[in-house]
Amino acid sequence: MKREFSEWPCSLARAVEVFGDSWTLLIVRDAMQGLMRFDEFQRSLNVARNTLSDRLGKLVDSGVMSKRFYQDNPPRYEYLLTEMGRDFFPVLAAMLAWGDKWLDDGGGAPVTLHHHKPGHNIVSQVICVECGGPVEHADIQFCVGPGYPDDVHPELDMRGRLAPAPVQPVGRPGRATTTAVKVPKRSALQGSSVADREGEDTRVSSGEVTPGKRSIAKRTPILGATDGPFFAGPHGERFASPMSLVGSMSFPFYLAAMRRPDLGKDPRFLTPELRLRNLEALHRTVQEWIWTFSDMESLDAQLDEAKIATGRVRSVKEFADSDWAREWNAVRTVSDRSGGEIKIPGRPWHFAEQVAADEGQLAARQGEHNAEVLKELGFSTAEIGTFEASGALVQPSRNGAAGSSPDPDPAPDANAEATEVEPPLVPTGEA
């Protein structure tokens, strides 16, 4: 079974989890060049819209991009690089330089990078932060880092090919090589840039949303249909939706239904991680909006307009008595063979080889093979007898009273009438 790269003790593997896809890298490239809107990315890359939607959603979920609401009807968002996303620039610059060197078709670099104006060329280079010199592969040593987990899975453990962690001088933080994009020192940062078009990052610190360094969860939560919320209708009706309040692709549908684009800018709900952290407040906001409707019909109409699927939560009795159940024969009334009637779901389930007289009739023999099944599963006759003695397995008589169960391998009774059958052996549910 494939392991998630986020479980690997390697930052490169974790980065591949986020960026290890050609479309994802090109989307980030376009975002670095200033594209922000869905249609802009689609025109630039000529990528299928469902593929683009999927990749943008994953970039938002991973914290590389954030969404900014810019249109109400229909709901539209801009996709902006976060601090985490902008920090990927040196990696893209290094990939661009590598492609220019090794994949050049003889015509020169298709795109060059300059610091504000032509002539201020950028060179992507790995340098040592101690001596300032360039570093090549032959010069490096892979060492165990301070974040290497002690409980890593044996299949993923790389310590056998890593050097021991270097000893740091007391009171001095560790330093390492870094990938740097060099620019001339005389060039000052001035004028507008792509970053000026981007929105301010949402940053989390100590449970509060404040300006500062963005905090990213170590494992991005997996959010899907199983996160579907339950709500109470205007008159106490219970219903649920398979569309998560947390997920990046489903959250905008709730904003559209509520006519609340402002919630998309609420610091508590900017990212899936924040929505998950503040899920109770988000659910309460939606629930209070639901209670502004006078009936389920008007609420259903607005939810349907926003393409939010819902389903009523019913008790077994309510389901059995519903028009849908009656129309589709989803529940049928049959004899319990003790003078009464019971309701069963769908077509009758046959617990024996005997075929019912018609599809609306319960099979005459139910559960009489339980002892045989237990024997096939490896239970001895003594163990089956223990179940009977404890009351976990009983045999009701035709008038409903409990009696003894038949032998697991009963011999045929030559004096029995042709229509006579052994009373059923059924579990009582008590253990």
N, C-alpha and C positions, 0 to 999 in steps of 0.2 A: 504494500500500500504506500503510495507516495506521501512523503512527509511535507508539511508546509515549510517553505524556506525560512519563514520567520522563526522556526524552532531550531534552525542551524546556528552553531556558535561562530557565525561569520557575518560581518556587516555587508560583505559583497553579496552573499546569498540573500540577505534580507532586502538589499536594494534591488536585486533581480526580481524579487516578489512584487515590487512596485513598478519597475521600469522594464522588465524583461519581455517587451512586446514592441514590435516595430511601430505600430500605430501610436502607442503611448509615447514613445520617444519623439515622434514627429509632431504630435499634439503639443508636447512641451516645447519643442523647437518653435512652433508657430506662436505659442503663448509668449516665448521670449522675444519674438519679433513684434508683439503688440496685438495679436488677434485675441479676441475675448468672447465672441458670440458663436453660438452653435453653427449658424449658417456660414460664418466666416471660416470656421474650421472645415466644414463640409465642402465648401467651394475650393479651398486650398488643397485639400488632400484627396478629394473625389472618393471619399470612403463611404461605405454604406451607412445610412443614418442610424440603424440599430447598433452597428459596431461602434460608431462614434459615441452614441449615447452611453453604451456600456463602458467604454474607456474613460469618458469624462466622469462618470459616476464613481469608478474605481479610484481615479485621481483625487476626487473630492473626499471619498471615504478614507483614503490613506493620508490626507492632510497636505498633499502637494498643491492642490487648488482649492479655492473656496468659491461659493456661488453668491452673486449679487443680483437681487431682484431689480428688473428695470421695466417690466411691462406687466400690466394686470390681466388683460383679456385679449388673447390667451396668455397664461403665465409664461414669462420668458426670463431667462437668467443670463448673466455674463459670468464667465469662468476666469478667475484671476489667480495668478500664482501667489502662493503664500511665501513666507520667509523660507519655509522648508523647500518649496519649489524653486525659488530664486537661487538657493544655495546649490542647486544642481547645475548652474551655469558653467563652472569650471570643468565639470564632467563632459558636458556637450562641447565645450571648446576643445578639450583634449581629443574627443572623438572626431571633431571636424579636422583637427590638425593631422590625426592619424589617417583619415580618409584622403586628405590632400596629398599625403606622402605616398601611400601605398595603393590607392585606388584611382589615381590620376590617369586619365586617358590620353595625356599629352597636351591637353589644352590649357592646363593651369587650374588653379583653384576656382570653382564656380562661385563661391561666396567667401569674402574675406572679412575679418573682424578688425575694427578700428576703434580707438578710444576717443569718441566724440567727433573726430573729423579725420579725413584721409591723411595719412602720413604718420599717425600715432598707432603704429602696428601693435598687435597683441600677439604674444608668444605664449602658448600653453606649455608649462614645464613643471616637472616635479622637482622640488628643491628641499634641501635640508634646512630646518629652522635653526640649527645650531651654527653651521658654518656658511650657510647661504649658497652652497654649491649645488649644481644640478645632480640629480640622482638617476642612475640607470639600473636596470634589473640586476646586473651583475654585482651591484654595490649593496644590495639590500639583504636583510635577514628577517625572516618571519619569526616573531616571538609570541609567546603566550601573553595576552593582554590582561589588564585588570578586570575586565568584564567577562572573562571566560568562565562559563558556569561549571560548578563542581559536579552537578548531577546530569551532565550531558549524556545522551543516549550513546551506547558503545558504537553503534553504526556511524555516528556523526562525529565521534571524537577525533580531533586532528592533532592532539598534543604529541603524538609519536613523531610527527615530522616538524614540530615547531621548536624553536630554541626556548630555553627558560626565560621567564620574565626578567628584564634587566633591573638591577637594583638602582633605585633612585636616591640621590643624596637627601639627607634628612631636611625636611622643611622646603623642598623644592618640587614643584609639580613636574610630572613627566612631560617630555616634549618629543615630537616625532617628525617625520617627513610630512610634507603637505603638498597637495597639488595647487599650484599658484598660476594665475594668469598675470604675466608681467606687463606693465605699461611704463612708459617713461615717467620718471619722478616729477618732471617739470609740468606735466599735464594735471591741471586742477579740475575737479568735478564741478561742472557748471552747466547751466541750461537745463532744458527738460530732457527726460529720457523715458524709455518704455515703462520703468518702474513708477514714474509720476502718474501714469494712467491707471495704476492698480489701486485697489482699495486697501485700507488699513487692515492688518491682520487682526484676527481675534486671538487673544492669548489668554492662557489659563494659568493661574498661580494660586495655590492654597485654596482651591475651591471657588475663587472669585475670578470674574472676568475683568482683567485689567490690561493696560498696555504693558508690553514686556515680551519676553521670549516665549514663543509658542511651545506648549507642552503637548506632546503626542503620546497617546497610549502605546505601551509596548506591543500590544496585540490589538489591531483594529477589530472591533466587534463584528461578528458575522450576523448580518441582519437580513431577514427575509420574511416570507409569509407567516412563519411561526411566531412572528412578533405582532401579528394582527391584534388590534385592540378590541375590547368589549365596551359597549356603551349602554346607557339607559335612555329609552325614548321619552317623548313628551309626557306619556302616561304610564311610565314604568316598564315599557316594553324592553326586552333584552335583545340586543343585536350585536353582531360582530362584523368586522371587515378584515379581509385577508391582506389589506394594504397597510404596511407598517407606518407608524407615526415617525419613526426614526430614520428609515432608509432615505438615501439621497434622491432616489428616483420616484418615491411615492409621497414624500413630504410635500412637494409643491402642489399635489392634487388637493390636499387638505386646505392649503392656503387659497387655492382658487375657489373651492366650495364655500369657504367662510368669507370670501372677499376680504382677506386679511393679509395682503402682501407685506404689511409692516412686521408680521411675525417672522418673516424670513430674515429680517435685520435685527431681530431681538438677540442680544448677546448670549442668551441662554440656549438658543436654538440654531446657531450658525453652522454647526457641524454635526455629523452623526454622533460623535463622542459626547458633545455637549447636550444634544437632545436626549441621549440615553441617560446621561447624568441627571437631567432635569425632566425626565419622562413624566413624573407625577404632575408637575406643573403644566406640562404641555397637554397631557390627557385632560386635566381639569379645565383648561382653556377650551378645548374642543367640546367637552361635555357641557359646559355652560352655554356654549353656542347652540348646541343641540336642543337645550331646554327653552330656547327662545321660540321654537316652532310650536304651533298649536296641535299638530297631529303628525303621525308618521308619514301620511301621504305627501304632505308638502315637504317634509324633510327628505323623503326618498327622491322626490323630484329634483331637489337641488343637489343631492349627492349623485344622482344619475347624470345630471348635467356636467358635473365635474369628473365623471367616469370613475367614481368610487364605488366598488362593488360591496354589497352588504348582504347579510343573511340573518334572519330572525333566529334567536335561540329559544327553542321550545322544550317543554317537558315532554316526556314520553306520552302522557295522556293527551296533551295539546296536539302533538303530532298525529296520534292515532285518530283524533276527531277532526282533523283538518280536511278541507275540501280537496286538497291535492292528494292526500292519502286515499280518500274514498274514490276519487276519479281514476287513479292509477292502480287501485287495488294493492296499495303499498302495505296495508294492514288488513288482515282477514280474520274473521271470527270463526272459530272451529270448536267442536265439542271437546271437552276435556275428558270424556269417557267416564265421568263420575256424576253425571246429571247436570253439569254446568257448561259454561262456555269460556273460552280464553281467546285473546287477540294475539296474533303472531305477526311479525313483519314479513312482508314479501310473500313469495310462494312458500308453501309448507316445506320445512326441512325434514327429510326422511332420515331417521336414525337406524333404519334396518333395511334389509333387502326387500321387504314387502312393499309393493307399490300401492299407493292410495287409490281408492275407487275413482276419484276425480281430483282435479287440481285444487279444488276448494276444500278438500277433506284432509284432516290430519292423518298421517300414517298410523295404522292401528298399533304398531309395535314401536315403542320408543325406549331406548336405553337398555334393552334387554341384553345387549352385547357388552355392557360395561365390564362385567367380570372377565369376559374373554379378552377384551382389549387390555385390561390390566395384566392379565396373564401373559399376553404377547409382549407387553412392555417389560416383562421380567419379574413381576410380582408373583410370589408363591400363593398357593391356596391358603396357607396359614395367614399370610399377610393380608390377603383379601378378606379373610374371616375377621382379622383385627379391625379392618376398616368398618365392617358391618357391626361389630360389637361396640365400636366407639360412636356409632351413629353417623359416620361420614358417608356411608353407603347403605341405603335402605331400599326396600322393595314395597311400595304402597300396593294395597289390594285394590280391587275394583271400586270399593266404596271409600277409598281414600285412606284407610288405616294401614299402618306400617306392618310388614310381615317379614319373614325370612327370605333371603335371596336364594335363587337356585344355584345348583352346583355349576361351577364355571364350564364344565363339560357335561351337561345333562344328557342322560340317555333318552332316546325317544320313547314315548308312552304309547304302547300299542292300543290301549283302551281309550285314549283320548279321542274326542270328536275331531273331525277334520278342521273345524273352524276354531278349535280351542288353541289359545296361545299362552305362553308363560306370561305372567304379569311382569311389567317392566322393572328394571333395576336402574334406579336413577340416583344421582348424588343429591343430598339435601342442602349442600352449601356449607354445612358445618364441618369443621376440621378439628 
